[in-house]
Amino acid sequence: MSNISPLAYIEEGAKIGENVKIGPFSCIYSDTVIGDGTIIENNVTIFPGARIGKNCHIFPGACVATTPQDLKFKGEYTTVEIGDGTNLHECVTVHRATASKQVTKIGKNCLIMAYCHVAHDCNVGDNVIMSNSVQMAGEVVVDPFAVIGGGTLIHQFTHIGSYCMIQGGSGLTKDIPPYTMVGRSPAKYMGLNSVGLRRRGFTAEQVLNIQEIYRVIYMSGLNTTHACERVEQEFAPSAERDYILRFIKSSDRGIIAGNIM
């Protein structure tokens, strides 16, 4: 059985799972799905098109599936998907998609802290951490296990790679390659996220290999194309090498520059 406050508003057509808790003054509109075991605190608004997974926790003031802040949006049918086990803290806003992608996604087991904004058509992978007041523009892609510091501003269409550590207050205008530590505004490559990699189970050999790859990319004096060619020639294929090369070669915006001391 679910525990729904009599002071909550549940519109006909909302699908509420088992063992869901909904606090007072929260509004759950039609065409929404709330997965089993999810907790929705007081004063939360879930708009039509929301698809919220199991065992999520949504804190007071959060708004999910709000109409996108995009002048191209013409009222088309779009959705928001929130993966199992994800926490949306106080006053987080997640907007519906536009016709561009049709869905705004946040993956499983993410921690989205207070006052963050996830705009239309974004795709946030599993196990991502966003500290307070991260502001994400439209069509941003964040790969799994990225950590984004508080107050970071993310330009539209930016791609953030897995296992990045982004310093709070950064301004992201270019793509952020995987495994890196970045900071400043505009953001610069500051080195490898070696501590984060070790915590996630990467071996010393893997960390060293990634570090040497980035020495070529950022410290060899070669342009990005020639640096990638050198990495392909000098480093044996591996999951990490191939992901880095694939990420850089597919970057439409270009990757961040190296730090100039």
C-alpha angles and dihedrals in degrees: 000000000000125000106227120171114235086229093062121096115228114181121214110266096040112127111218119189130216122293094011119157119209119183130215121291094015117135122214112185131201122282092039131124123207114190127225117286096012118146119215111186127207123300096020121143121208111187128201114289096039117136108186120184133222126296095008122150120214117188132212118296097018118139121201127191096010116168109276121258093233126116090213090065110105100178097277118163110266137151148213120226122199116189127228118284097015121144122212109191132205117324096354112159124205117183130209119251129255129228088281097078102356092219139056110210137199113180134222126300095007123155111214108181130210122309097006119147124211108190133207120306095006119148114207115184131221123293095014119155119207116184124214120312100004105164114207121189125210126302096010117156120210117187121217123290096017117148116209119193124229121281094018115156114213121198119225117274092018117149118212117196129225122278094016121150111209119194117237116262094027123146113221115202099147134045118281113224118225124271094019135127113222138178149157128059115302087028121247133194106263100176140280124326087233097155092051092047093052091048089054093053103263112152124238088250092054092048092049092049092051090047092053091049090055091048087063094044097046108021107034096080091237123128116251096263095050092042091055090049090053092049090052091051099044105035126064116238114273137154091258097046093046093048092051092049093044091049095050096043092050095048112120095182096042125242127280119275124250121263113267109205 
